[in-house]
Amino acid sequence: MAEYQFNPGRSWLKPLLFLGLFLLVLVGGCSLIKVERIDAGNVGIKVNLAGASRGVDDITYTTGWVFYSPLSTAVHEFPIYTQHKEYEEFEVQSKDGSSFGVAPSLNYYIQSDKVDDIFRQYRRPLPAIEDGFLKTAVYEAYRVATNRYTADSLISNRGTYEAQVKANLVSQLQTLGFIVQQITTKLEPPASLKAAIDAKNTAVQTGLQTENRIRQAEAQARINIAEAEGRAKAIRIAADAQAYANEKQQQSLTPLLVQMRWIEAWEKGGSNVPTYSGGAGGQFLMQMPAPGAAGNK
């Protein structure tokens, strides 16, 4: 009996080759096509990297979903909402040569119709522009403004100083499409000036405390004087009243009144009985008998 042998041949290679080619095309297509989404508040810059018109002049805006080939096209996304950028401290010099440390914080945004101009000029994403051109512009604005002040006047005119820095930045950046909204400065004076300012503030505070104590002492002195004047016035009033009373009493002591009081005391007896009686005008003085002496005789 003859044996049966299975001989599949090469028919199974065709589907395998087709699948391999399909996967190769799919992987190649995916590597040649990229998808990117431009979020709201951003502007997409699509730049052709190949062709006769390639370069900075071939820039178009794009929004939403963007399909492009990284071999021939580049897409850059620029935000047009407010950006906040903080810079590390750097030194600038005042008019009299004092060194100040400044650490600025900047709020700004980019005009949407100026994005293409900015990209044509710098050909970099926004973070790189912030750390390059924008940082240089901020430094220059502070350098120019600081050089207009002496060290003392700079400390005393912080508001005016920051307004001048902002004005310098606006005049330099606005025409390029950077709109400066706000800039704040952490201003650090040199150690010697800071020590002098602290000493001056201490002296001012000490002077204010001394003035307060002087005012309190003067107020207390006025209170004491007023109280003393009040007591003296009260004593004078009491003395005047007593003198007035004595005067009236002396005026009322007529000879007849004296005799009436003597008679009243005689009738009451006891220690109230007068021993002497004088005439009018004190011309004579007579000793009176003691009460009860007449009855013993």
VOKOL-28598 format. One record per atom (N, C-alpha, C, O): residue in three letters; x, y, z. Coordinates in steps of 0.1 Angstrom, whole numbers, plus 2048, in hexadecimal, padded with zeros to 3 digits. Layout:
N
ALAXYZ
...
//
This chain:
297
MET8097F4800
MET800800800
MET80980C800
MET81280E808
ALA8068157F7
ALA80F8217F6
ALA80C82B801
ALA80082D804
GLU816832807
GLU81483C811
GLU81184A80B
GLU81684D800
TYR808852812
TYR80385F80E
TYR80C869814
TYR80D869821
GLN81287280D
GLN81B87D812
GLN81488A80E
GLN81188D803
PHE81389481A
PHE80E8A1818
PHE8188AA813
PHE8238AC819
ASN8168B1808
ASN81F8BA802
ASN8188C77FF
ASN8128C97F4
PRO8188D1809
PRO8118DE808
PRO8168E77FD
PRO80F8F07F9
GLY8228E57F9
GLY8288EF7F0
GLY82B8FC7F6
GLY82E8FD802
ARG82A9077EE
ARG82D9147F3
ARG82191D7F3
ARG82392A7F3
SER8159187F3
SER8099207F2
SER8079297FF
SER8019337FE
TRP80C92480A
TRP80A92B817
TRP813938818
TRP811940821
LEU81D93980F
LEU826945810
LEU81F95280B
LEU82395D80F
LYS816951802
LYS81095D7FC
LYS808965807
LYS80A971808
PRO7FF95E80E
PRO7F8966819
PRO80296C823
PRO800978827
LEU80C965826
LEU81696A830
LEU81D97682A
LEU820980832
LEU82197581E
LEU828981818
LEU81F98D817
LEU823998819
PHE81398B814
PHE809996813
PHE80799C820
PHE8079A9821
LEU80699482B
LEU804999838
LEU8119A183C
LEU8109AC842
GLY81C99C839
GLY8299A383C
GLY82A9B1835
GLY82E9BB83B
LEU8269B0828
LEU8279BD821
LEU81D9C7826
LEU81F9D3827
PHE8119C282A
PHE8079CB830
PHE80C9D283D
PHE80A9DE83F
LEU8119C9845
LEU8179CF852
LEU8229D984F
LEU8239E3856
LEU82A9D6846
LEU8359DF842
LEU8309EC83D
LEU8359F7841
VAL8269EC835
VAL8209F8830
VAL819A0083B
VAL81AA0C83C
LEU8139F9844
LEU80C9FF84F
LEU816A06858
LEU814A1185C
VAL8209FF85C
VAL82AA05865
VAL831A1185E
VAL833A1B864
GLY834A0F851
GLY83AA1A84A
GLY831A26849
GLY836A3284A
GLY824A24847
GLY81BA2F846
GLY819A36853
GLY818A42853
CYS819A2E85E
CYS818A3486B
CYS824A3D86E
CYS823A47874
SER830A3886A
SER83CA4086C
SER83CA4D863
SER843A56867
LEU835A4C858
LEU836A5884F
LEU82AA61852
LEU82BA6C84C
ILE820A5E85A
ILE815A6685C
ILE813A6886B
ILE813A5E873
LYS813A74870
LYS810A7787E
LYS804A7F880
LYS7FFA86877
VAL7FEA7E88C
VAL7F1A8588F
VAL7F4A8D89B
VAL7F9A888A5
GLU7F0A9A89B
GLU7F1AA28A7
GLU7E5AAB8A8
GLU7DFAAF89E
ARG7E1AAD8B4
ARG7D5AB58B7
ARG7D9AC38BC
ARG7E0AC38C6
ILE7D5ACE8B6
ILE7D7ADB8BB
ILE7CCADF8C4
ILE7C1AE18C1
ASP7D0AE18D1
ASP7C6AE48DC
ASP7C1AF28DA
ASP7C7AFB8D4
ALA7B5AF48E1
ALA7AFB028E1
ALA7B9B0B8E8
ALA7BFB078F2
GLY7BAB178E4
GLY7C3B218EA
GLY7D1B208E4
GLY7DAB278E9
ASN7D2B188DA
ASN7DFB178D3
ASN7DEB198C4
ASN7D3B178BF
VAL7E9B1C8BE
VAL7EAB1D8B0
VAL7F4B148AB
VAL7FFB138B0
GLY7F1B0C8A0
GLY7FAB0289A
GLY801B0988E
GLY7FAB0F886
ILE80EB0688D
ILE816B0B882
ILE81AAFF87A
ILE822AF7880
LYS816AFE86E
LYS819AF3865
LYS824AF785B
LYS821B01853
VAL82FAF185B
VAL83AAF6853
VAL83EAEA849
VAL841ADF84E
ASN83FAED83C
ASN843AE3833
ASN853AE3833
ASN859AED831
LEU858AD7834
LEU866AD5834
LEU86CAD1827
LEU878AD0825
ALA863ACE81D
ALA868AC9810
ALA861AD1805
ALA856AD7807
GLY866AD17F9
GLY860AD87EE
GLY867AE47EA
GLY870AE97F1
ALA862AEA7E0
ALA869AF77DB
ALA866B027E4
ALA86EB0C7E4
SER85BB027EB
SER857B0E7F3
SER85AB0B802
SER854B1180B
ARG863B01805
ARG865AFE813
ARG86CB0A81A
ARG873B12814
GLY86BB0A828
GLY872B14830
GLY868B1D837
GLY85CB19838
VAL86DB2883C
VAL866B30845
VAL85AB3783E
VAL851B3C844
ASP85BB38831
ASP850B3F82A
ASP844B36828
ASP839B3B824
ASP846B2982A
ASP83AB20827
ASP835B1B835
ASP837B10839
ILE82DB2583B
ILE827B22849
ILE818B24848
ILE814B2E842
THR811B1B84D
THR802B1C84D
THR7FDB1985B
THR803B11863
TYR7F2B2085F
TYR7ECB1D86C
TYR7E3B1186B
TYR7DEB0D860
THR7E2B0A876
THR7D9AFE876
THR7D4AFC884
THR7DAB0088E
THR7C8AF6885
THR7C1AF4892
THR7BBAE6892
THR7BAAE0887
GLY7B7AE189E
GLY7B0AD489E
GLY7BAAC989C
GLY7C6ACA8A0
TRP7B5ABE895
TRP7BEAB2892
TRP7C6AB5886
TRP7C1ABA87C
VAL7D3AB2886
VAL7DCAB487B
VAL7E3AA7877
VAL7E9AA1880
PHE7E2AA486B
PHE7E9A98865
PHE7F4A9D85C
PHE7F2AA5854
TYR800A9885F
TYR80BA9C857
TYR816A92857
TYR817A89860
SER81FA9384E
SER82BA8A84D
SER837A91853
SER83BA9C84E
PRO83DA8B85D
PRO849A91863
PRO854A9285A
PRO85EA9A85D
LEU854A8B84F
LEU85FA8C845
LEU85FA9983D
LEU869A9E839
SER853A9E83B
SER852AAA833
SER84BAB683A
SER84AAC1834
THR846AB4846
THR83EABE84D
THR842ABE85C
THR844AB4862
ALA842ACA861
ALA843ACC870
ALA838AD4875
ALA834ADE86F
VAL833AD1881
VAL828AD8887
VAL82CADD895
VAL831AD589D
HIS82BAEA897
HIS82FAF08A4
HIS822AF68AA
HIS81AAFD8A3
GLU821AF58B7
GLU815AFA8BE
GLU819B058C7
GLU822B048CF
PHE812B118C5
PHE815B1D8CD
PHE809B218D5
PHE7FEB228CF
PRO80AB228E2
PRO7FEB278EA
PRO7FDB368E8
PRO806B3D8E7
ILE7F0B3A8E8
ILE7EDB488E7
ILE7E5B4D8F3
ILE7E0B588F3
TYR7E5B458FD
TYR7DFB4A90A
TYR7EAB4F913
TYR7F6B4D910
THR7E7B5591E
THR7F0B5B927
THR7FAB5192D
THR7F7B46932
GLN807B5592B
GLN812B4C930
GLN818B5393D
GLN819B5F93E
HIS81DB4A946
HIS824B4F952
HIS832B4A952
HIS834B3D951
LYS83CB53952
LYS84AB4E952
LYS851B5595E
LYS850B6195F
GLU858B4D965
GLU861B51970
GLU86FB4F96D
GLU873B44968
TYR877B5996E
TYR885B5996B
TYR88EB58978
TYR88AB5E982
GLU899B51977
GLU8A2B51983
GLU8A8B5E985
GLU8A9B6797C
GLU8ADB60991
GLU8B3B6E994
GLU8BFB7198C
GLU8C8B6898B
PHE8C0B7D988
PHE8CCB82981
PHE8CFB90987
PHE8C7B9698D
GLU8DBB95984
GLU8E0BA298A
GLU8DFBAD980
GLU8E2BAB974
VAL8DBBB9985
VAL8DCBC597D
VAL8E2BD0986
VAL8E1BCE992
GLN8E7BDA980
GLN8EDBE5988
GLN8E6BF2987
GLN8E0BF697D
SER8E5BF9993
SER8DFC06994
SER8E8C1198E
SER8F4C0E98A
LYS8E3C1D98E
LYS8EBC28989
LYS8F8C2B990
LYS902C2F98A
ASP8F8C2899E
ASP904C2A9A6
ASP90CC1E9A7
ASP915C1D9B0
GLY90AC1399F
GLY912C0799F
GLY90FBFD9A9
GLY916BF39AA
SER903BFE9B0
SER8FFBF39B9
SER8F9BE89B1
SER8F1BEA9A8
SER8FCBDB9B5
SER8F6BD09AF
SER8E9BCB9B5
SER8E9BC99C2
PHE8DFBC99AE
PHE8D2BC49B3
PHE8CFBB79AC
PHE8D2BB59A0
GLY8C9BAE9B4
GLY8C5BA19AE
GLY8B6BA29AB
GLY8AEBA79B3
VAL8B2B9E99F
VAL8A4B9F99B
VAL89FB91996
VAL8A7B8A98F
ALA894B8D99B
ALA88EB80996
ALA880B83991
ALA876B82999
PRO87EB86984
PRO871B8B97F
PRO868B7F97C
PRO86CB74979
SER85BB8297D
SER850B79978
SER848B8196E
SER844B8C970
LEU846B7A962
LEU840B81957
LEU833B7A953
LEU833B6D951
ASN828B81951
ASN81CB7C94A
ASN81BB8393D
ASN81BB8F93B
TYR819B7B932
TYR818B80925
TYR810B7691C
TYR80DB6B920
TYR80CB7B910
TYR806B71906
TYR80BB768F8
TYR810B818F7
ILE809B6D8EF
ILE80DB6F8E1
ILE801B728D9
ILE7F7B6B8D9
GLN802B7D8D1
GLN7F7B808C7
GLN7F6B758BD
GLN800B718B7
SER7E9B708BB
SER7E7B658B2
SER7ECB688A4
SER7F1B5F89D
ASP7EAB7589F
ASP7EEB78891
ASP7FDB7B890
ASP802B7E885
LYS805B7989B
LYS813B7C89B
LYS81BB6F89C
LYS827B6F89C
VAL814B6389E
VAL81BB578A1
VAL824B53895
VAL82FB4F897
ASP81FB55889
ASP827B5187D
ASP834B5A87C
ASP83FB55879
ASP832B67880
ASP83EB7087F
ASP848B6B88A
ASP855B6B887
ILE843B68896
ILE84CB638A0
ILE854B5689C
ILE860B5589F
PHE84CB4D896
PHE853B41892
PHE85DB43887
PHE867B3D887
ARG859B4B87D
ARG862B4E872
ARG86FB54878
ARG87AB51872
GLN86EB5C882
GLN87AB63887
GLN883B5A890
GLN88FB5A88F
TYR87CB51899
TYR884B4A8A2
TYR885B3B8A0
TYR88EB348A4
ARG87BB35898
ARG87BB27894
ARG87DB1E8A0
ARG883B1489F
ARG876B218AC
ARG877B1A8B8
ARG86AB198BF
ARG862B228BD
PRO868B0F8C7
PRO85BB0F8CF
PRO85CB198DA
PRO866B1F8DD
LEU850B1C8E0
LEU84FB278E9
LEU858B268F5
LEU85FB308F9
PRO85AB1A8FC
PRO863B19907
PRO871B1D904
PRO878B2390C
ALA876B1A8F8
ALA883B1D8F4
ALA884B2C8F2
ALA88EB328F5
ILE87AB338EC
ILE879B418EB
ILE87AB488F8
ILE880B528FA
GLU872B43902
GLU872B4990F
GLU880B49916
GLU884B5291C
ASP887B3E914
ASP895B3D91A
ASP89FB43911
ASP8ABB43915
GLY89CB48906
GLY8A6B4E8FD
GLY8A3B5D8FB
GLY8A7B65903
PHE89CB608F1
PHE899B6E8ED
PHE891B758F8
PHE895B818FC
LEU887B6F8FE
LEU87FB76908
LEU887B79914
LEU885B8491A
LYS88FB70919
LYS897B72924
LYS8A1B7E922
LYS8A3B8692B
THR8A7B7E916
THR8B0B8A913
THR8A8B97913
THR8AEBA1918
ALA89CB9790E
ALA894BA390E
ALA891BA891C
ALA892BB491F
VAL88DB9E925
VAL88ABA2933
VAL897BA793A
VAL896BB1941
TYR8A2BA1938
TYR8AEBA693E
TYR8B2BB493A
TYR8B5BBC942
GLU8B0BB692D
GLU8B4BC4928
GLU8AABCE92D
GLU8AEBD9930
ALA89DBCB92F
ALA894BD4934
ALA897BD8943
ALA896BE4947
TYR89BBCE94B
TYR89FBD1958
TYR8ADBD9959
TYR8AEBE1961
ARG8B6BD5950
ARG8C3BDC950
ARG8C1BEB94E
ARG8C7BF4954
VAL8B9BEE943
VAL8B7BFC940
VAL8AFC0494B
VAL8B3C0F94E
ALA8A5BFE951
ALA89DC0495B
ALA8A5C06968
ALA8A5C1196E
THR8ADBFC96C
THR8B5BFD978
THR8BFC07977
THR8C2C0E981
ASN8C5C0996C
ASN8D0C1396A
ASN8CBC2196B
ASN8D4C2B96B
ARG8BEC2396C
ARG8B9C3196D
ARG8B8C3597C
ARG8B5C4197E
TYR8BAC2C985
TYR8B8C2F993
TYR8C4C2D99B
TYR8CDC25998
THR8C6C359A6
THR8D0C329B0
THR8CAC279B9
THR8BEC249B8
ALA8D2C229C1
ALA8CEC179CA
ALA8C3C1B9D3
ALA8B9C149D5
ASP8C4C279DA
ASP8BAC2B9E3
ASP8ADC2E9DC
ASP8A2C2A9E1
SER8AEC359D0
SER8A1C399C9
SER89AC2C9C4
SER88EC2C9C2
LEU8A2C229C0
LEU89CC169BB
LEU894C0F9C6
LEU889C0A9C3
ILE899C0F9D2
ILE891C099DD
ILE885C119E0
ILE87AC0B9E3
SER886C1E9DF
SER87AC279E2
SER870C289D7
SER865C2C9DA
ASN873C239CB
ASN86AC259C0
ASN868C189B9
ASN86AC179AC
ARG864C0D9C0
ARG863C009BA
ARG858C009B0
ARG859BFA9A5
GLY84DC069B2
GLY841C069A9
GLY845C0D99C
GLY842C08991
THR84BC1999D
THR84FC20990
THR859C18989
THR859C1797C
TYR862C11990
TYR86DC0998A
TYR867BFD982
TYR86BBFB976
GLU85DBF6988
GLU857BEB980
GLU84FBF0975
GLU84EBE996A
ALA849BFC976
ALA841C0196B
ALA84BC0495F
ALA847C03953
GLN856C09962
GLN860C0C957
GLN865BFF951
GLN867BFF945
VAL867BF5959
VAL86BBE8953
VAL861BE394A
VAL864BDE93E
LYS854BE494E
LYS849BDF945
LYS849BE7938
LYS846BE292E
ALA84ABF493A
ALA84ABFD92E
ALA855BF9924
ALA853BF9918
ASN861BF6929
ASN86CBF2921
ASN869BE5919
ASN86CBE490D
LEU863BDC920
LEU85FBCF91A
LEU854BD1910
LEU855BCB905
VAL84ABD9913
VAL83FBDB909
VAL844BE18FC
VAL841BDD8F2
SER84DBEB8FE
SER852BF28F2
SER85BBE88E9
SER85CBEA8DD
GLN861BDF8F0
GLN86ABD68E9
GLN863BCA8E3
GLN867BC58D8
LEU858BC58E9
LEU852BB88E6
LEU845BB98DF
LEU841BB08D7
GLN83DBC48E1
GLN830BC48DC
GLN82FBC48CD
GLN827BBD8C7
THR839BCA8C6
THR839BCA8B7
THR83CBBC8B2
THR839BB98A6
LEU842BB48BA
LEU846BA68B6
LEU83BB9C8B9
LEU83BB918B4
GLY830BA08C0
GLY825B978C3
GLY824B928D1
GLY81BB8B8D4
PHE82EB968DA
PHE82DB938E8
PHE827B9E8F0
PHE82BBA98F0
ILE81BB9B8F6
ILE814BA58FE
ILE816BA390C
ILE812B98912
VAL81DBAC913
VAL821BAB921
VAL815BB0929
VAL810BBB927
GLN810BA8932
GLN804BAB93A
GLN809BB0948
GLN804BBA94D
GLN812BA994E
GLN817BAD95C
GLN825BA895E
GLN829B9D959
ILE82CBAF966
ILE83ABAB96A
ILE83CBAF978
ILE83ABBA97C
THR840BA6980
THR843BA898E
THR852BA5991
THR858B9C98A
THR858BAB99B
THR866BAA99D
THR869BA79AC
THR864BAD9B5
LYS871B9D9AE
LYS877B9A9BB
LYS884BA19BB
LYS88EB9C9B6
LEU885BAD9C1
LEU891BB59C1
LEU899BB39CE
LEU894BB59D9
GLU8A5BAF9CC
GLU8AEBAC9D7
GLU8BABB69D7
GLU8C2BB59CF
PRO8BABC09E1
PRO8C5BCA9E2
PRO8D2BC39E6
PRO8D1BB89EC
PRO8DDBCA9E4
PRO8EABC49E9
PRO8EABC49F8
PRO8E2BCB9FF
ALA8F3BBB9FE
ALA8F3BB9A0C
ALA8F5BC6A14
ALA8EFBC8A1F
SER8FFBCEA0F
SER902BDAA17
SER8F6BE4A17
SER8F3BEAA21
LEU8EFBE5A0C
LEU8E4BEEA0B
LEU8D8BE8A14
LEU8D1BF0A1A
LYS8D7BDBA13
LYS8CCBD5A1B
LYS8CFBD7A2A
LYS8C5BDAA32
ALA8DBBD6A2F
ALA8DFBD9A3D
ALA8DCBE8A40
ALA8D7BEBA4B
ALA8DFBF1A37
ALA8DDBFFA39
ALA8CEC02A3A
ALA8CAC0AA43
ILE8C6BFBA32
ILE8B7BFDA32
ILE8B2BF8A3F
ILE8A9BFEA45
ASP8B7BECA43
ASP8B2BE6A50
ASP8B5BF0A5C
ASP8ADBF2A65
ALA8C2BF5A5C
ALA8C6BFEA66
ALA8BDC0BA66
ALA8B9C10A71
LYS8BAC10A5B
LYS8B2C1CA59
LYS8A4C19A5F
LYS89EC21A66
ASN89EC0EA5B
ASN891C0AA60
ASN891C09A6F
ASN887C0DA75
THR89BC03A74
THR89CC01A83
THR89DC0FA8A
THR896C11A94
ALA8A5C18A84
ALA8A6C26A8A
ALA898C2DA89
ALA894C34A92
VAL892C2BA7E
VAL884C32A7C
VAL87BC2CA87
VAL873C34A8D
GLN87AC1FA88
GLN872C19A92
GLN875C1DAA0
GLN86CC20AA8
THR882C1EAA3
THR886C23AB1
THR882C31AB3
THR87DC35ABD
GLY884C3AAA8
GLY87FC48AA9
GLY870C49AAC
GLY86CC51AB4
LEU869C41AA5
LEU85AC41AA6
LEU856C3DAB5
LEU84DC43ABB
GLN85DC32ABA
GLN85AC2EAC7
GLN85EC39AD1
GLN856C3BADB
THR869C40ACF
THR86DC4BAD8
THR863C56AD8
THR85FC5CAE2
GLU85FC5AACC
GLU855C64ACA
GLU848C60AD1
GLU841C69AD7
ASN844C54AD0
ASN838C4FAD7
ASN839C51AE6
ASN830C55AED
ARG845C4DAEB
ARG847C4EAFA
ARG847C5DAFE
ARG842C60B09
ILE84DC66AF6
ILE84DC74AF9
ILE83FC79AF9
ILE83BC81B02
ARG837C75AEF
ARG829C7AAEF
ARG821C75AFB
ARG819C7CB01
GLN824C68AFF
GLN81DC63B0B
GLN821C6AB17
GLN819C6DB20
ALA82EC6DB18
ALA833C75B24
ALA82DC83B24
ALA829C88B2F
GLU82CC89B19
GLU826C97B18
GLU818C96B1C
GLU812C9FB23
ALA811C8CB17
ALA802C8BB1A
ALA801C88B29
ALA7F7C8EB2F
GLN809C80B2F
GLN808C7DB3D
GLN80BC8AB45
GLN805C8CB4F
ALA815C92B41
ALA818C9EB47
ALA80DCA8B47
ALA80ACAEB51
ARG806CA9B3C
ARG7FACB2B3B
ARG7EFCADB44
ARG7E8CB5B4A
ILE7EECA0B45
ILE7E4C9AB4E
ILE7E7C9EB5D
ILE7DECA2B64
ASN7F4C9CB60
ASN7F8C9FB6E
ASN7F6CAEB71
ASN7F2CB2B7C
ILE7FACB7B67
ILE7F8CC5B69
ILE7E9CC9B6B
ILE7E6CD0B74
ALA7E1CC3B63
ALA7D3CC5B64
ALA7CDCC1B71
ALA7C5CC8B77
GLU7D2CB5B76
GLU7CDCB0B83
GLU7D2CB9B8E
GLU7CACBDB97
ALA7DFCBEB8D
ALA7E4CC7B97
ALA7DDCD4B97
ALA7D9CD9BA2
GLU7DBCD9B8B
GLU7D3CE6B8A
GLU7C5CE4B90
GLU7C0CEDB96
GLY7BFCD9B8D
GLY7B2CD6B93
GLY7B2CD6BA2
GLY7A9CDBBA8
ARG7BCCCFBA8
ARG7BCCCEBB6
ARG7BFCDCBBC
ARG7B9CE0BC6
ALA7C8CE4BB6
ALA7CBCF1BBB
ALA7BFCFABBA
ALA7BCD02BC3
LYS7B8CF9BAF
LYS7ACD01BAD
LYS7A1CFDBB8
LYS79AD06BBD
ALA7A0CF0BBA
ALA797CECBC4
ALA79ACF1BD2
ALA792CF6BDA
ILE7A8CF1BD5
ILE7ACCF7BE2
ILE7A9D06BE3
ILE7A5D0BBED
ARG7ACD0DBD8
ARG7A9D1BBD8
ARG79AD1EBDA
ARG796D27BE1
ILE792D16BD3
ILE784D18BD4
ILE77FD16BE3
ILE777D1DBE8
ALA785D0BBE9
ALA781D07BF7
ALA786D12C00
ALA77FD16C0A
ALA793D17BFE
ALA798D22C07
ALA790D2FC05
ALA78CD35C0F
ASP78DD32BF9
ASP784D3EBF7
ASP777D3DBFD
ASP771D46C03
ALA771D31BFD
ALA764D2EC03
ALA765D30C12
ALA75DD36C19
GLN770D2AC18
GLN772D2BC26
GLN774D39C2B
GLN76FD3EC35
ALA77DD41C23
ALA77FD4FC26
ALA772D57C25
ALA770D5FC2E
TYR76BD54C1B
TYR75ED5BC1A
TYR755D58C26
TYR74ED61C2B
ALA755D4BC2A
ALA74CD47C35
ALA751D4EC42
ALA749D53C4A
ASN75ED4EC44
ASN764D55C50
ASN760D64C50
ASN75DD6AC5A
GLU762D6AC44
GLU75FD78C43
GLU750D7BC47
GLU74DD84C4E
LYS747D73C41
LYS739D75C44
LYS736D72C53
LYS72ED79C59
GLN73DD68C59
GLN73BD65C67
GLN740D71C6F
GLN739D74C79
GLN74BD76C6C
GLN750D81C74
GLN747D8EC73
GLN745D95C7D
GLN742D90C67
GLN739D9BC65
GLN72CD99C6D
GLN726DA3C71
SER728D8DC6F
SER71CD8AC76
SER71DD8AC85
SER713D8AC8C
LEU72AD8AC8A
LEU72CD8AC99
LEU72AD98C9F
LEU734D9ECA2
THR71ED9DCA0
THR71CDAACA7
THR71CDA8CB6
THR71AD9DCBB
PRO71DDB3CBE
PRO71DDB1CCD
PRO710DABCD2
PRO710DA3CDB
LEU705DAECCC
LEU6F8DA9CD0
LEU6F8D9ACCE
LEU6F2D92CD6
LEU6FDD95CC2
LEU6FDD87CBF
LEU706D7FCC9
LEU703D74CCD
VAL712D86CCD
VAL71BD7FCD6
VAL714D7ECE4
VAL715D73CEA
GLN70DD88CE8
GLN706D87CF5
GLN6FBD7CCF5
GLN6F9D75CFF
MET6F4D7BCE9
MET6E9D71CE8
MET6EFD63CE9
MET6EAD5BCF0
ARG6FBD61CE3
ARG701D54CE3
ARG706D51CF1
ARG706D46CF6
TRP70BD5BCF8
TRP710D5AD06
TRP704D56D0F
TRP706D4DD18
ILE6F9D5CD0D
ILE6EDD59D16
ILE6E9D4BD13
ILE6E5D44D1C
GLU6E9D47D06
GLU6E5D39D03
GLU6EED2FD09
GLU6E9D25D0E
ALA6FBD32D09
ALA704D28D0F
ALA703D28D1E
ALA705D1ED24
TRP700D34D24
TRP6FED35D33
TRP6F2D2DD37
TRP6F2D26D41
GLU6E7D2ED2F
GLU6DBD26D33
GLU6DDD17D32
GLU6D8D0FD39
LYS6E6D13D28
LYS6E8D04D26
LYS6F1CFFD31
LYS6F0CF4D35
GLY6FAD08D36
GLY703D04D41
GLY70ECFBD3B
GLY710CF9D2F
GLY715CF5D45
GLY720CECD41
GLY72CCF3D3C
GLY72FCFFD3F
SER734CECD34
SER741CF1D2F
SER73ECFCD25
SER748D03D21
ASN732CFDD20
ASN72FD07D15
ASN72DD15D1B
ASN72DD1FD13
VAL72DD16D28
VAL72AD24D2F
VAL737D2CD2D
VAL742D27D32
PRO737D38D28
PRO743D40D27
PRO747D45D34
PRO73FD48D3D
THR754D46D36
THR75AD4AD43
THR75CD59D43
THR75CD5FD4D
TYR75FD5FD38
TYR761D6DD37
TYR757D74D2D
TYR752D6DD24
SER754D80D30
SER74CD88D27
SER752D95D25
SER756D9CD2F
GLY753D9AD19
GLY759DA7D16
GLY74EDB0D11
GLY744DACD0B
GLY751DBDD12
GLY749DC7D0D
GLY74ADC8CFE
GLY753DC2CF8
ALA742DD1CF8
ALA743DD4CEA
ALA751DDACE7
ALA755DE3CEE
GLY757DD5CDC
GLY764DDBCD8
GLY76FDD5CE0
GLY77ADDACDF
GLY76CDCBCE9
GLY777DC5CF2
GLY77DDCFCFB
GLY789DCFCFE
GLN775DD9D01
GLN77BDE3D0A
GLN77DDDED18
GLN786DE3D1E
PHE775DD4D1C
PHE778DCED29
PHE775DBFD29
PHE76EDBBD20
LEU77ADB8D33
LEU778DAAD34
LEU775DA7D42
LEU77CDABD4B
MET76AD9FD45
MET765D9CD53
MET763D8DD54
MET75ED86D4B
GLN768D88D60
GLN767D7AD63
GLN759D77D68
GLN754D7ED71
MET753D6DD62
MET745D69D66
MET746D5FD71
MET74FD56D70
PRO73CD5FD7A
PRO73CD54D84
PRO739D47D7D
PRO732D46D73
ALA73FD3CD83
ALA73CD2FD7E
ALA72ED2BD80
ALA728D2FD8A
PRO728D23D78
PRO71AD1FD7A
PRO718D17D87
PRO720D0ED8A
GLY70ED1BD8F
GLY70BD15D9C
GLY712D1BDA7
GLY710D16DB2
ALA71BD25DA5
ALA722D2BDB0
ALA719D33DB9
ALA71BD33DC5
ALA70FD3ADB3
ALA706D43DBB
ALA6FED3BDC4
ALA6FAD3FDCF
GLY6FAD2FDC0
GLY6F1D27DC9
GLY6F8D21DD4
GLY6F2D1CDDE
ASN705D20DD4
ASN70DD1ADDF
ASN70FD23DEB
ASN712D1FDF6
LYS70DD30DE8
LYS70FD3ADF2
LYS703D3BDFB
LYS703D43E04
//
